[in-house]
Amino acid sequence: MMKRNIFLIILVVSAHCAAQVANINAGNIKQYIDGFGASTAWHGQLTEKEADAAFSNDNNNQLGLSILRIRIDPNRNNYDEMKNAQKANARGAMVFASPWTPPASMKTNNNTVGGELKESSYADYATYLNAFTDYMSDNGVPLYAISLQNEPDIHVSYESCDWSSSQMVKFLKENGASINTKVIAPESFQFRRSMSDPILNDSTACANLDIVGGHIYGAGLASYPLAEQKGKQIWMTEHYINEDDINTCIEKFAKEIIDCLYRNMNAFIWWYLRQPDCNLINRGGTLRKKGYVMAHFSKFIRPGYHRIDATYRPQSGVYLVAFKGEESVIVVINLNTSSKDQTFTFDDITAQVQKYTTSEVKNLSNDGIINLSDNSFTTTLDGKSITTFVSTKTNTRINSFNSSIPQGYRLEQNYPNPFNSSTAISFYLPSGSYVLLKVFDMAGREVATVVNKDLAAGKHDRRWDASNTASGVYFYRLQSGSFVETRKLVVLR
C-alpha cells in the first residue's frame, strides 16, 4: 500500500470557456474504494508480461489493476483461471469469481444454457461454490468474494442460468451463511433494483449478502441509497465498449467510470482484459487507448482510498471526482474538442501537483509539475482528454506508486453489518505482527483506537465496542505493517 500523503485528481476536459473553480473538500468523506479491475473469463492463461501490464504498477505502461474477476467453469476446468488468479494475487490484486451457470446436473433442464437451479440442489450448489473457494485457497489465492450467478435476469444462448429475485432471497436465507467467503449478488445485467431490493429488504438474506454487484448494459448507472443504508459494498462488475477511438474512450468510457464513482460505487470492473475489441491490453501486454484511460484511475486511486466531496461539473463538458488516501489524496476528467482552462482549489493541499494526460496523441504523458498558490492552481486541459493530477509535498512520479500488498495478509470480514457490541472484525496474519484498528466518523475524526501488539500468525477476531457510539456511518482502518485496508461500517443502536 502507498505510504505517502497523496491527493489525486482525475479530470476530463472540455471546450473554450473562462476558467471556473472546482472546489475539493477533503473534510467531506464519501465512499471508500475497493479498486478497479477486469475479467479473464475464457482468456486462457495470461503470460507474465501480460500480468505485469495488467496488475503491476511500476511504470506508465502498466495498469495497476487491483481486482481480477474470474469465471467458475461448470465442468471444473478451472486451471487457467487459477493460474491467472495466482499472477494477479502475486502482484497485489484481489480476486473474485462469478459462475455463468451451475453444473448441468443441478439444473432443471440438465443443461449449461438456460434453465434454473433446482431447489433440491441449493445446498449442493453452496457446497460447489465452497469447493471452488477451497481450490483457489489450496493454490495460494485467497478468494475475496464469490458471486451466486452472472446476469440471472436475461435469457441468452450461451452459458447461463435463470433466477428470480425470490429464488435468490430463498437461497441466501437458507444457504448464504454456509458460503465461506464474501457473497456477491445479484449481478443483474442492468443493476435492476427489482432483483436486489428484495434481498436487501429481507433481514436474513441481507445479512448473508456482502456485495451488491451489477452490470450497466443500457441501465443501472445510478446511486443506490438502500444498499448504502444497509452497509453493503456496491460493485459495477461488468460492462464493455468495443471501440477504441479517442472520442469513445473519453465521452463514453472515462465518463462512465467518473459517473460510477460519483454515484458511490466502491469498485469498477471492466469486461475483457485481453481479448479483441473491448479489451484493455493487447496480446503481449501493450496497452490499448482504453487501457491508458483506465490507468488514469487504477494507477492512482488505490484500494482503501475514499472519494471526497468535489465539484462534479465545474464548467460545460468538464467532470470531476476527488479522493483521499491514508494521508491526503485527490482525483479528477474534458469532453470537448478544444482545450479548457480550469482552476482547482483545495482545502488541505498547499504544495504541488503532477499532471498526467491521455488524449489522441498522448498516452499517460507526464506533463510536469504545477505549483499551487493559496491552495489553488489553474491549468489548461487538452481537448478530448483525460488528465490526472497527483498532489504531494514532494515531487511524486508514476513509478513511486507501489501497489503491492504483502502476500497472505487479508481482512476476512467486517460483517454482520450494522455493527454492535458483539460484532467481530476478522483478519488473517501470515506472520506475527502488531495490528492497529482505528475508527473514523464521516468527517474523518478518529472515534476509537484498538492496538494489538505481538499477535501470532493465523486468524484473529478483534472487537470494537460500539455500544456507546451514536448511530450512523463510520469507516475503520485495519493496519498491520505495510498492509492497510479501509472499510465502511454502519452503527445502529
ABEGO torsion letter per residue (X at the ends): XBABBBBBBBBBBBBBBBBBBBBBBAABBBBBBAEBBBBABGAEBBBAAAAAAAABAABAABAGBABBBBBBBAAGBAAAAAAAAAAAAAAGBBBBBBBABBBAAABAAGBABEEBBBAAAAAAAAAAAAAAAAAAAAAGBBBABBBABBGAABBBABBBBBBBAAAAAAAAAAAAAABABBBBOAGBAAGBAAAAAAAAABAAAAAABABBBBBABGBGBBBBAAAAAAGBBBBBABBBBABABAAAAAAAAAAAAAAAAAAGBABBBBBBABBBGABABBBGGBBBAAAAAAAAAAAABBBGBBBBBBBABABBGBBBBBBBBAABBBBBXXABABBBBBBBBBAABABBBBBBBBBAABBGBBAEBBBBBGGBBBBBBBBGBBBBBBBBABBBBAAABBABBBBGBBBABAOBOBBBAABBBBBBBABBBBBBBBBBBAAGBBABBBBBBGBBBEBBBBBBBAAABBBEBBBBBBBBEABBBBBBBBBBX
